[in-house]
Amino acid sequence: MDNYIVSARKYRPSTFRSVVGQKALTQTLKNAIDSHKLAHAYLFCGPRGVGKTSCARIFAKTINCLHPTPDGEACNECESCRAFNEQRSFNISELDAASNNSVDDIRQLTDQVRVPPQIGQYKVFIIDEVHMLSQAAFNAFLKTLEEPPHHAIFILATTEKHKILPTILSRCQIYDFQRIGVSDIVEQLQYIASEEGVSAEDNALNVIAQKADGGMRDALSIFDQVTSFTGGNITYQAVINNLNVLDYEYYFRLVDAFLKHSVSDALLLFNDVLNKGFDAQHFISGMGSHLRDLLVCKDPVTLPLLEASASVSGRYAQQAAQCQNAFLYKALELSNECDLNYRVSKNKRLLVELTLIRICQIGQSLAGSDSVQSQPLQQVRPAAVPPAQTVASATLPSAVKQAVSPVSVSSASVQQQVPQPAKFNAPDAKPVSSRPLSAIPSISIKKPKISKEEQGKTEQAQVMADMNTPFDEKMLSEAWLKFTETIPTEAVLIKTMQLCMPRLLDGQTFEVIVENPDQIERLNDKAPDLLLFLKQRLQNSHIIMKMRQSTREERKRVFSQLEKFEYMAKKNPNLLSLKDTFGLELA
Ligand SMILES: [Zn+2]
């Protein structure tokens, strides 16, 4: 315990070669030293823990080394190098501007600048977090920076380059340090683990590297933490538990649920994640990363962007193969949208759940979703309609109808149907009365005024009474529009029928929601022909048509973007393929 040194210090690089993940940059510095083209001021920029200060120290040591190696590294043996390594060299001064940012602090530093080095050629002044210097300190420093003595070299380090004054920037050679790649960090951790006699799974080190987000110092302190927690046996599961990291296993399962369009699986999984104490936004941003990882797997060109261990990348490739690009684009867009809205949302859980539902629905075509997905919703819809706004059902006693229906015109015409023989009516009426919803008044126009000519049709209908071919809403809509071609002279009715498309309520009952009594009457007049036409065309004699006037709320919906689109798509089917090709979705 006495000799314990944290890994970040113990394995701090001491040569350019041992700096992790900054090869291009360290090579440039070595070349500059080799060719004796040293600037008086350097600015090292980049995120925390990527090796800025380490590089500055190695640089200071190397330019003072008395016997540099052939490949441009410090020898670590000469008097100067030993002084550096034992931290007693006078040729290096470090100032942490985060805590020493006053004019006096800078003066203390610049006072030392005048004194030439006793061993070696250069004195190096490292100012860490230089953007923290006060304005006055900056100005005091600027003077020294403008006219430094020959032996002085300044290395300024910052995580926030944009806060550095242009007058300083223009006097420095600027080096941008990159975040260290996950694979570089993993490699270094593997090396340290083997040095320390710690066993570690690759997956586990990968999680640590990702958690460190490109910073070697953070990676090493997490490594130390996990090492002591696991007693020197670092497993994936231990790291997940200890670091409170959301397991990628969840995301693989989540995407499986998306692809199966299984809303319930997705919601349960999210609930599970919340129960484990994870933050919902953390979950959403992790989901975005997972989708992004799947996307980069789709193309061999972008495959290097996947920062996962070899054992997991196979699984990514496997799942990516199951996803279409359009799905991934749309899912990424939705998850990003959720991430952006998260902070301002009042019901955050609902926001995430809604996003999951929407992603589950990607790829389900409009027609498919109507017949499969939203059927339960449609059955609920009539219940939400206030009775006063619906037209009475023909199966209700006429007195009730009279009381309920606000549309006297149509109820009058409906009443005429009541005395008519029930033979045509019977098969149709059955499913209505057996459904609990039949208590809710809504018109079902099954039985029209019957003329002699129509009597014949009724008999014809009887002949086909047993046809029971299943059909879906798309087929119904097609037949519905086909009927308009048989009534070319009735422009108003055609318009009404195009605007008020039928919605399938169950296997054989559909509903038409119209806007005003006029339309009800017009449709009512044509109902016998229309129904007969539909029954024949769809080869199903049990079709029931219900009709009612829309509520105020629905009236808005009739002209929603979706309705408009559907209407236009009916006229020009190319719109549908356009929509599918680009994965567009109308809200
Ligand atoms: Zn040396």
Boltz pocket constraint, residues with backbone or C-beta under 6 A from the ligand:
constraints:
  - pocket:
      binder: B
      contacts: [[A, 61], [A, 64], [A, 65], [A, 66], [A, 67], [A, 68], [A, 74], [A, 75], [A, 76], [A, 77], [A, 78], [A, 79], [A, 80], [A, 81], [A, 82]]
      max_distance: 6.0
